[in-house]
Amino acid sequence: MYPERPAPIVLAAVLGVAQARGLHQEWSEILKQKCPVVWDASAVLRVDTAVMQLLAVFCATLHAQNISWQWAAVAPALREAAHLLGLDAALGFEQ
């Protein structure tokens, strides 16, 4: 059984290229914990392609390691970016 994560991973309003390295490091540490992930993307207003790619790879890695993940909330900006980049399925936004 996985340990429980106490709170969702809250994504910032602006997720730009400048934040990608820090997010990669933070999310790599989360992977080591092997616990379920809950994303809160309710505040996202803008997200760059680099962060969308990072998010898609992270979700694929969670899946490959049999670690469950889900969205607590998703802002329209994130859904739109996923759709424009063809990442709907990778991020679990299939319609």
N, C-alpha and C positions, 0 to 999 in steps of 0.2 A: 504494500500500500504506500502511496505517496504521502509525504508530509503536506500539510495544508498551508497554502499561501494566505497570510492574514489579510491582505488588501489587494485590490486590482493594481495592475501596472497602468498608471495614469499617463497618457500621452499629452504632451504640451500643445498649445495652440498653434505654434509654428514649429514645424519639423523640417529644417533645412539641411543642406549639405554640411554646414558647420557643426550640426549636432550629430551627424552620422557616426563619427568615431566614438563619441561618448556613449551613444545608444548601443553600438556594437559591443563595447566593453561591458556595459551594464547588463545587456541581455545575455552575454556569454556567461556571466556569473550566475544568472538566473537558470541557465541550462544546467549548470553544475549541481543545482539544488534538486533537480529531478522532481519538481512538484508541479501540479497543475497551474496553468497560467490563465488569468482573467484580464483582458484588456479593457480599459476605459478610454475610449477615443472621443468622448462627448465634447471635448473642448477644441478639437482640431479645426483650425481655420485654413491652414495652408500646409501642404506637405510636398516636398521635392521628390523627384523620381528616385534619387539615391536612397532615401529613407524608405520609400515604397518597396524597392528591391530588397533592402535589408529586412524589412518586415516580412516579405514573402519568403525569403530564405529562412528566417527564424521560425516561421510557422511550419515550413516544410521539415525543418530539423526537429521541431517538437513532435510532429507527426511520425517521423522516422524513428524517433526514440520512444515512441508510444507514451508520450506525455500529453495529457489532454489540455486543450485550450479552448477558450470561448470569448466572445465579445460581451461585455456588460452593457456597453453603449457605443454607438458609432455615429460620428458627425457626418452630415451630408458631404462635406469636403473630402473626407477620406473615401467614402463610397464612390464619389465621382472620380477621384484620382485612380482608384482601383479599376474602375470601369474603363477609363481612357487608356490605361496601360495594359488592359487585358489580364488583370490580376484578380478578378472577381472570385474565381474558383480557388485560387491559391490562398486567398484570405477568408474564404468561407462565406462570400457574399453572393453565391449563386442564386439566381432568381427563378 
